Amino acid sequence: QHGAPMHAVFSLDEYLQCVDPSLDFEDITLRENDPFDGPTEVRPGDYYLGCDLGYARDPSEFVVYRNEPPHLSNVLRIHLEGVNYARQQQLIEALDGHYNFQGIGIDAGNSGRAVAHQLMALGETWCQKIQAFEFGGTMELQPLPDGRLVRRRVKEFMTELIQRRMNEGTIRFPTLADRESQYAAHTYAVGASGQIVYEKGNDHVIDADRCALLRHYRDQLEESTPSWAGIGIAGF
C-alpha cells in the first residue's frame, strides 16, 4: 500500500563483489520459432538448471550453474519470449542433452507445473532430476538435535540460499545487466503477522536463480542425509 515501508532483499555491494567479468558465459534470447543449437562448448562438470516459466505476457528464464566447490558459477542464461509449453519442454530436453544435469529446479506456477509433469512422464531419470517448487508453500529442513522439525517458507529459504552465497562469495555471476537491475530493485515488505512478502514483478531471473540454488542444495543434502524431508513436485 502507499506509504508502506519496503526493504531491499539483496545487498548490491555483495552482488557486485560476486560478478566475475571473465566468467565463461553465454546469454541467449529465443522466441517461439527461433532455432536453438545449444551452447557452443560444455566443460566437464556437474550442472544444475533453474527455470522460471511463463508464456504469453511473462518471459521465461533458464539459468545453468556449474558446481565448482565451493562455488556455483552461472554459465548460461536463456531468455524466452512468447514460447509455448511444448517448446519450453523441448529446450529443457535439448539442454539436458548437452549438460546431463545433476538436477533441475522449476517454479511450480501454472506453466512450470505443466512442463514439469510432461518431463517427468518421460521416465524415471527425469523424475529423479526434476523438482518443482511451490514458492508459496513450506518445507521441512533437517530435524533439530532434540528431534523437532523445522518448517520454512520455500521462497524465503530459497532467497536465503542466495544471500548466504553472496555474503560468503561462493556464487559467481557474469556481467549481466538484466540480473543486476533485478537484484538491485528487488524489495520486500513485512506483513501484519511478521511474514515476508516479496514484491512481484521484474524478478524472473532471480526466481530462476532461486530454483537452481534450492535444487543444488537439496541434491547436496540428500547425498549426506538420505532421510532428509523436503518438497518435490508431488509435495506442493
N, C-alpha and C positions, 0 to 999 in steps of 0.2 A: 504494500500500500504506500501511497505517497507519504514521505517523511519517515518511513520505517528504515532503521539503520541496516546497511549492507556491509559485508566484510569480505575481504579478499580471501579466496580459497588458497592460492599459492603465492609464495614469495617470488617476485620477478627476479630479484637478485640471485636467488638459489637456482631458478630456472636457467638464467643466462650462464651461470657457472657450469651447468651441465651440457651446454651447447658446444659441440666439437665440430668446427667448420671442415676439418679434414676427414670426417667420417664418410666412409664409402656408402652412398645413399642414392636412391632413385625416387623421384617424385613424379607420379603418373596421374593424368586425368583422363577418364574414359566416359563416353556417352553411349547410348543404347547400342548402336551398331558399329562402334569403333573396334577394330581388331586388337587382339592382345596376344603378344608373343612371349610374354613372361619377362622376368628380369634378365639383364644381359649376362650376368655371371653370379653364381651362388657359391660362396665359400663353404667348405665342410663345416658342420656345426649343428647345434640344437636350436631350432627356431620355433617361435610362438606367434600366432596370428590373433589380433584383436579386431573385432568387426562391430561397427555401429551402422545398422542397416536402415535405410529409408527407401522412398520410391518417388512419388510424384513431386512433392514440394521440398522435402528434406533430402539433402545429399546423403550418400553412404560413404563411410570411411573404412579403409582397411589399413592396418599398420602391422608390420612384421618386425619382430625383435629377435636378435641373435643373443643367445645366452653365452656370455663371456665372463664367468665368475671372477670377481664379484660384480661385474657389470651386466646390465642389459643394454644393448645398443640397437637403436632404431635404424634399420637398413632399407626399408621400403615403405612408402605411403602411396596408396591408390585412392584417389578421389573420384567418386562415381556420381554422375548427374543424370536423373531420369532413367535409371537402369532397373528393369523389372526383376522379379524374384528369380525367375529361371536363369537369367543371365548372371545374377549375383552368385547363384549356386555354381554355375559353370566356371566363374572366375575363381571361386574358392577351390574347386577341384583342380583347376589349372595351376594355381599357386602351390597346392599341396604336391602336385607332380614335380615341381621344382625344389621345394623346400623340405618335403616329407616332415610336416610339422610334428613336434612333440605334443603340442596342444593347441586348440583353437577355442577362443572365448568369444561368445556372441551375446550382444544385448538382446534380451528376450522380449523386445517390444513386438508389435504385430508382425513386422517384416522379419525380424530376427528369428522369432519363434517358427514361422513358416519355413524359412530356409534351413534352420537347424533340423527340424523334423524331416525334411526331404533328404538332407545329407545323411542323417542317422539311419534312414531307411535303406541306405546303400550297403550296410553291413556292420559287423562288429568292430572293425578297425575304426570306422568313423564314429561309432558310439563311444569308443574309448578316447578319441581325440577331442570331441566336441563337448563343451559345457556351455549351456545358455544360462545367463544370469538375469534374474528379475531384480532390477535396480531398486524397486520399492519393497523388496522382501527382506527377510532376515536370514542369518546363517549362524551355525554353531561353530565355535572355534574349539581348540583343544581344551579338555577339562582342566580346571584348576587343580593344584595339589590335593585339595580336600574333596575332589570329585565333582564339584559344582560345574555345571555347564555355563559357558559364556555365550550369549547371543548378541550379535551385532547387526546393525542395518547394513545391507550389502553395499549400497552406494557410498556410505561413509567409510566403510572398511577399504573399499577399492581406492578411494581418494587418499586415505592414509598411507596405503602402499606406495603411491606416487610421491606423497610428501616425504615419507621416510627416505626413499631412494634419492630424492633431490637433496635432502638435508645431508645424507651420507656421501653424496657424489657418486652413487653406484648406478646411475642411469645416464646414458649418453644419447643426447638428441642431436640431430643435424640442424643446420641453419634452415629454418622453415618459417616463413612469415605467418602463415595461417595458424600454426600451432602457437607461436609466440603471442599473437594477438588474442587467441582464445585463453591461454593461460594467464595473460595479463588482465583480462577483463572478467574472468570467471568469479562470481560472488555468491555469497550465501547469506541468509537471514536466520535468526533463531526464533522458532515458533513459541507459542504460548506455553507449551509443555516442555520446552527446552530442546526440542528436536531441531536438527539442522535441516534447512530447506534450501537446496541449491537452485540457483537461477537457471531456468530453462531457456534455451536459445542457441546461440552460436557456440556450441561446445562438442561438436561431433567428433573432432579429433581427440579431445580429452576422453570422451566416452569409449572410443576405440582403445586408447591407452589404458583406461581402467580395465577393460575386458582382457587385454593382453597380460597385464600385470597380475590380475587375480588368477587367471588361468595358469600362469607360471608359478605363482605362489602355491596354488593347490597341487600342482604337479610335484613341486619340491617337497611339500609337506606330506603328501601321500607316499613318497618314497621312504621317508623316515618313520612315518606313523600310519600304517595302512588302515588303522581303525578310525582315522580322523573322520569326523562327521561334517558334511557341508551341503552345498546345493548344486544340483546339475539341472538338466532340462526337465527331469521328472520331479524336481523338488522345489517348484516355484513357491 
